[in-house]
Amino acid sequence: MTRRLHVAVAQLGPIAREEPRASAVARMVAMLREAAARGAKLVVFPELALTSFFPRWWMEDAAEVERWFEREMPSPETRPLFEAAAALGVGFHLGYAELTPEGSRFNTAILVGPDGAILAKYRKIHLPGHRCHEPWRPFQHLEKLYFEKGDLGFRTFDAFGGKLGLCICNDRRWPETWRVLGLGGAELVLLGYNTPAHYPPAPEHDHLQYFHHELSLQAGCYQNGLWAAAAAKAGREEGCDLIGGSIIVAPTGEVVARAATTADEVISAVVDLDRCAEIRRNIFDFAQHREPQDYAAITARKG
């Protein structure tokens, strides 16, 4: 008997700087209901899904920065999403900016079960961008300033009838992310992203943004024998064009569902978790073919 899970990806169109969280949550609830009507049991929302992508702005006032962060989850503003999920019996993945009681700030994602309870948490490890004000850019990318590096590692979790892993945005570009999750037995990786169409330090790569996005996901899935479901925040948001391209990728590296717009859009696919064995019993049989004694350089030095 195969283990089949109907997974939906809920891509979000742009969120304005002053758009309240309640508006974003209402949009997500509507997509959650659409996904549930299709039969989905798990819905993936993007990175920093509750607000506009605030790291594009240089802010010196701590209070101004902290207004973008969540001190509790669920919060009064996000509780309707949790309640709708529990009423529908559908789980979800949600990215948001987390402010801990100790004052630490993380780019965070959680996995929520069909009863509305939080099952797992991940904090982004590969933070892109810069720390200093760089006014030459048309928009900033200050994740290294506003967030600390994640401290929870790349873990896997037993949920939804399989073993799931979480990562966020830039993590998907690093093969180490996929390998550690693969070694942890991940069968399905969930992630959200906010990816600009324009990359100021190397604009000659702008035309490759969709290609590099899909390449990273397809390679990660194929080389580790797992599924991935990736949700974009997309469209022209406060003068910055974000790519769409939300996708679901099979363990063979094939794209089985892809968003067609840069607006709010739900895509879905039935994910057969047992298909991971097609890869893991053959070319990428870790136990037979990996030679970790020859990979020391991966962890021995940073650069």
ABEGO torsion letter per residue (X at the ends): XBBBBBBBBBBBBBBBAABBAAAAAAAAAAAAAAAAAAGBABBBBBBGAABBBAAABBBABAAAAAAABBABOBBAAAAAAAAAAAAAGBBBBBBBBBBBAAGBBBBBBBBBBAAGBBABBBBBABBBEBABBBAABABBBAAAAABBBBAAEBBBBBBGGBBBBBBBEAAAABAAAAAAAAAAGBABBBBBBBBBABBAABAAAAAAAAAAAAAAAAAAAAAAGBBBBBBBBBEBBGGBBBBBGBBBBBAAGBBABBBABABBBBBBBBBBAAAAAAAAABABBAAAABBAAAAAAAAABAX
